[in-house]
Amino acid sequence: MQMNTDKKSTSPFLSVLICVHLWSICLVQSGCGRKPVPTTNPLDLSPEMVPPGNRPTSRPATRNAGKADQPLPATLSPPPTRMVWKKGDGPKDPKPPMQLGTRFDIYDILIPAGAISRNEQFWKLIEEDKIDPGAYDVLRRNGVRVGIAAARDWPAMKDIFDQSPTTTRVSSATGREASNIEISMKRDVISQCIFVFMPDRSMIGRTYERCDNLMALSFQQIPRKPGQVRVSMTPIVRGTRKQLIYSALGNEQELAFTYAEKALDVSLRADVPMEHVLVVAPSDEANIASSVGRAFLMTDQPAEKYEHVMIFVPKMFQIEEEKTADAGTPPINGVTTGR
């Protein structure tokens, strides 16, 4: 059986398309064609996937740069956030106020009796009205005269002291405040009788044996009054008492103990401003043998009688903050030093 097959002629246009397709496949396999861009997440673009004109630079943008087309906030108060400080950028403490210290100098001047207490030229330089009137009256009747003088008048006061032979004893204390400073006035007193005029104008007397007379002194800076120092002074009698103690077997033993008695009703308290001094001296009533002024501010010498004139000089100075040493500075002999 004979089969018949029809031969169809290929169209020239179709042949050209087939040739172009085969040619493009050869170019792709040889690596000369354009590579297709892979599909990736647009929020996770690496620099290789971003067009060269839109790649970020190495310089970051300013953190506080504004953004356009942002809606206005509902309130201008920012929401509460937790502040995170970098190392070395923490908040700085405010500068502390200036700290003042006090150097308190005490001059105990021994001078012949009457050279100061009865010298009206000297007391014209002293402002006695700076002391509380009630306390001044009690002190004056007990043989103690006090007042405050300006430091600029010291040369004139010194000229008066230089007119008589004097013996000066100087002591000092330093700090913002001090208490329980004892100044010895008389030691090893065998017996003495002291009468104290009270603020109600009554009188109380007592006899002391084998005792010492001291002045208890304290000072402190006055709050809210910078540059002023409050000085307090109280006479103290420190004596020795003996007491006999009997045991169960009838043995006798003598026990000695000391005691201190303060004359608080004759206490002095004065506020001394800067560039001023406090002066304490005997008054005319110190001539009474049983007065407080005679017991504490007068001394009997073999040839003549002397009186104590006490001058208290407060001085202010600024307390400087101690400098800390650098981390790289090694200690010297166990003591760290700074530049």
Disulfide bonds with the S-S distance in Angstrom:
none
